[in-house]
């Protein structure tokens, strides 16, 4: 990373070279422009075909939360995480629980990537059983991370550009396909928004709680505070704009996807449904292009997220939140948390064989929505504590909390039970840690 030229005896600082549009582009790359494609089938099933409505509702919820993230990023430019915001504004214990739920998200991300990669690979070579593909991808992610292999920013940018080309190809093929539909009536083009034959408010809200996955990652922009021009203004605006642009792109993709796929026709495979939509719009060639592009992108995401999870556990181990001897160890040669990488690899392998893609997605959203609720409340509290109380910003943040809480409550019962079990384990660890620290302090007196 480049640094500004500094005078003798001065400390080098990061170069403030990122403009507003650079921040937005980074956010879109982080989220991925094809974000709704892997989860399209699950949302379609749960919303009873109202995928566009769920994407738009989820965008509203995320825009409220993006506003709160922007306010908190301005207040804590060096923090850049829900853990920091909640700890500083509310309570360290609540911050710990936010971090604990984020840890679940980090672990689940490579798990659902493994499931999706395995399903996508089966589209190319169906003769190889699912269990073999799971073993292959779980091993691949683990081995590459043990070797210290990381994807560079240039590779990520090139991958995002490639996915952009894939979107253009799909949009072109879908428009051509829809143009040649001779029996389409005017109401046909509104069905992706509202289908009176299948509409159910509960189903739409269930789908929306899953569609949140489309937007996860926008908060990563806050980590670029030290490299942005005028970060107090550009970071908050970039977070909100990234959310909005993601929502627009996602809406276009799923809208055309629903027009292409006939209502009532079952997908050959729910987890890779959008790939089959692309095949219907553009034939075998587009099927292969979309399937291959999403497979490569998901491999990169799975590998990076596994290492990110390992590093998060390393931090928790070094801070004493987890046993330091195991979780806080770093391999001397490759300089990576080897124990954590192996542990997460084992969890990914077992989870991908025992868990569905949908359950993994809902569990990930369980943790994300809890973190979003924490950020919204933190933003609201900060506004009310200000010397001149900021009522309107606080009301906007509380609206974000209410929407996220509502969506969180619409997750499946199994996801709520499993996610709550994870939270309870975190609470127990927090209590044990506090008591251990108290006993240690007493023993030192």
Secondary structure, DSSP 4 states (H G I P E B T S, - for coil): --B----TTPPP-B---B-HHHHHHHHHHHH-TTHHHHHHHHHHHHHTT-HHHHHHHHHHHHHHHHHHHHHHHHH-TTT-SHHHHHHHHT-HHHHHHHHHHHHHHHHHHHHHHHHHHHHHHHHH-TTS-HHHHHHHHHHHHHHHHHTT----HHHHHHHHHHHHHHHHHHHHHHHHHHHT-TT--GGGGGTTT--TTT--HHHHHHHHHHHGGGGTTGGGGGGGGGGBTTHHHHHHHHHHHHHHHHHHHHHHHHHHHHHHSPTTPPPS-STTHHHHHHHHHHHHHHHHHHHHHHHHHHHHHHHHHHHHHHHHHHHHHHTTSS-HHHHT---TTT-S-HHHHHHHHHHHHHHHHHS-HHHHHHHHHHHHHHHHHHHHHHHHHHHHHSSS--HHHHHHHHHHHHHHHHHHHTS-HHHHHHHHHHHHHHHHHHHHHHHHHHHHHHHH-
